[in-house]
Amino acid sequence: MTAADGAYPTTVAAGAGGPTATGAAATDAVKTLLPDQLRDGNTPVFRTPWEAQAFAMAVALQQRGLFTWPEWAQALAEQIAAAQASGDPDLGVTYYRHWVGALEQLVSRLETGGLL
């Protein structure tokens, strides 16, 4: 799979140690949002429902053609680089915050360009 082929990721690494579930509610929410991309073995890929929602929003917006995966990767890389420059220890717990920041950046560009 490549970003250019239009396929979306089937797994997401959340950093050192990997994500863990925070309870049945989180697991149920993830199952509802992304039934085919939920688990790495028996371990949920997302720690909390909002992480799954951030992932689902990125996938949905890309599938609607609002940005490409290379554009997404660039926006996410910029968010992570800025966080690291500000002292983020990059332990994985802030990973999906960077997803949300990248989504905000891309949507802001779309609004500014009159595409939304």
C-alpha positions in Angstrom: 0.0 0.0 0.0 1.2 3.5 -0.8 -0.3 6.9 -0.1 -0.5 7.4 -3.9 -2.7 4.4 -4.5 -5.5 6.0 -2.5 -5.8 3.2 0.0 -6.0 4.2 3.6 -4.0 2.8 6.5 -5.2 -0.4 8.2 -3.2 0.0 11.3 -1.8 3.0 13.2 1.1 2.9 15.6 0.7 5.2 18.5 4.3 5.2 19.6 6.4 3.5 22.3 4.6 0.7 24.1 1.6 1.0 21.9 -1.9 2.0 22.8 -4.1 0.3 25.4 -7.8 0.2 25.9 -9.4 2.4 28.6 -12.4 0.2 29.1 -15.4 -1.3 27.4 -16.9 2.0 26.4 -13.7 2.9 24.5 -13.6 -0.5 22.8 -17.2 -0.4 21.8 -16.9 3.1 20.4 -13.9 2.1 18.3 -15.7 -1.0 17.0 -18.6 1.2 15.9 -16.4 3.8 14.2 -13.9 1.6 12.5 -14.9 -2.1 12.6 -12.2 -3.3 10.1 -9.3 -1.3 11.6 -9.7 -1.8 15.3 -7.1 -4.2 16.6 -3.5 -5.2 16.6 -4.0 -8.8 17.6 -6.4 -8.5 20.5 -5.3 -5.1 21.6 -7.4 -2.1 20.5 -5.4 0.3 18.3 -6.9 3.4 20.0 -6.7 4.4 23.6 -9.9 6.4 23.7 -12.9 7.1 21.4 -11.7 10.5 20.4 -8.6 9.0 18.9 -10.7 6.7 16.8 -12.8 9.7 15.8 -9.7 11.7 14.7 -8.6 8.7 12.6 -12.0 8.3 11.1 -12.3 12.0 10.2 -9.0 11.9 8.4 -10.0 8.9 6.5 -13.4 10.3 5.6 -12.0 13.7 4.5 -9.4 12.0 2.3 -11.9 9.7 0.8 -14.0 12.7 -0.1 -11.0 14.1 -2.0 -10.4 17.1 0.4 -6.7 16.2 0.6 -4.4 13.4 -0.5 -2.4 11.1 1.7 0.8 12.8 0.8 -0.8 16.2 1.9 -1.9 14.5 5.1 1.5 13.0 5.8 3.1 16.4 5.4 0.6 18.1 7.7 1.0 15.4 10.3 4.8 15.6 10.0 4.7 19.4 10.5 2.6 19.0 13.6 4.9 16.4 15.1 8.0 18.4 14.3 6.5 21.6 15.9 5.5 19.6 19.0 9.0 18.1 19.3 10.6 21.5 18.9 8.4 22.7 21.8 9.5 19.9 24.0 7.0 17.1 23.4 8.8 14.0 24.6 7.1 11.9 21.8 6.1 9.0 24.1 3.0 8.2 22.0 0.4 9.6 24.3 0.2 12.9 22.2 0.1 11.2 18.8 -3.6 11.7 18.1 -3.4 15.3 19.3 -1.1 15.7 16.4 -3.7 14.1 14.1 -6.2 16.7 15.3 -3.8 19.5 14.8 -3.1 18.3 11.2 -6.8 18.0 10.5 -7.3 21.6 11.8 -4.4 22.8 9.6 -5.8 21.1 6.5 -9.4 22.2 7.1 -8.2 25.7 7.7 -6.4 25.7 4.4 -9.6 24.4 2.6 -11.7 27.1 4.2 -9.2 29.8 3.3 -9.2 28.5 -0.3 -13.0 28.5 -0.5 -13.2 24.7 -0.9 -15.5 24.2 2.1 
